[in-house]
Amino acid sequence: MSLSRFLAAITAIAATLAPSAHAQRATNLHARTAGELADLCAANLRGGLGDAEVNYCHGFAQGAVDVMLHDAGEKKPFCFPSPTPTRTETLGQFVRWVRADSSHASLPAAGGLYQFLTERYPCNR
């Protein structure tokens, strides 16, 4: 799958995750960049919108991974080890990856997640 097709699919998924105008309250959660996604993933669960931000992060990531793996066919772009790390562990690593290199923060959210996963969990071919 081409990167542009992948990003288009993730953008469509992200649009379905965004709250409807009726459901919006004090905020509109979104993650256009890897930095914004990392901020949502690292939200404080004890304050304000932390639960909503972390839930958005997890939903975005799960949808992105599902599309990445489904559209890849036999040649997967990344391979989780066995035992598979939890989503929370993996997204914590993603946050550290984004924050370790400022150039990662400006990547598109789905593209940054894709780059992280392919670097962190390469398939042994």
N, C-alpha and C positions, 0 to 999 in steps of 0.2 A: 504494500500500500504506500502511496506517495505521502510525504509529510503534509502537503496541502490538503489532500483528501482526509487524512487523519485529523488535522486541525479543524476542518469543516465539520466532521462528525462530532468532535468534542464540543465545538461551539453549539451545535444543535442540542447536545445533551445538557450542556450548561444552561441553555435557555429554558429547558424544562425543569431544571432545579431551582431557578429563580422564583421567588414567591410572587403570587399574583398581586395585582394592585389592591385587591380586597384584603389579602392576607398581610400586606406590609404594615408595619407599625413604625418603629423609630428608625429603622435602617433598611437598606437594600444591600444584601450580601452579594458580593461578586468577586471574582478572581480573574482578572485579565492577564496578570503576569504571575510568574513563579513566585516573586516576592510577596504579592498579595495573597496567593494561595498559602505560602509558608506562614504568613501572619495569621491567617485563619486557622491553620493547623496547630499553631502554637498558642492559641487563645487560652486565657485563664478561665478554667471551668467554674471558678468561684465567684465570678463577677459579671454583671451586666449580661451581655449577649454571648458569653463564652460557650455555652452549650450549643447555641444555634450556629456559631462560627465553626466549632469543631465538627458538628454534624454536617454542615455544608462541605467542609474539607473532605470528610470521609466519603460523602456521597459523590462529590466531584471525582475523587480519586478512584472510587470503585467503578463508576461509569466509564472513566477514561481507560482503566485497565481492562474492563470488559471489551471495549471497542478495540483496543490495541491487540488483545489476544484473539478476539474473534476474527478480525480482518486480516490477521497475519497468516492464517492457514497453518500449514505444517511447519513453516520456518518462523518460529516465535522470535520476537525482538528481544526478549529477556526471559529468564527462567528462575523462578523462585526456588530456593533450596528446600531440602526436606530435613527437618520439619520446616514448614513455611512460617516465616515470621508473622506476627500479628500485624494487622493494618496500622495499629497505633505505633508499633515499633518502626515499621517501614516509613510512616509519615514523619516520625521523629527524626529519622535519618535524613529524610528529604529536607526538613527544616534546617538541619545542620549543614547539609550540602549547599543549600541556597545561601545561607549566611556566611559560609566559608569563602565564597568567591562572589564579589559584587556583580560580576557579569551574569551570573545565573539569575539574579533577581529580576532582570529586565526581559528575560525570555517569556514568550507566551506561556500561560499557565500549563496547558496540556503539553506543549513542546518541552517545557522544563521538566515536567514529571516524566515524560518519555525519555529524555536524555539521562535523568537521574537513574531511572530503572534499568536502562540499557548499560550504564556504566557500573551500577551497583550489583546487578544480577545478570551478568552475561551468561549466555548459554554455552555449554561446552560442546563445540561442534567437531 
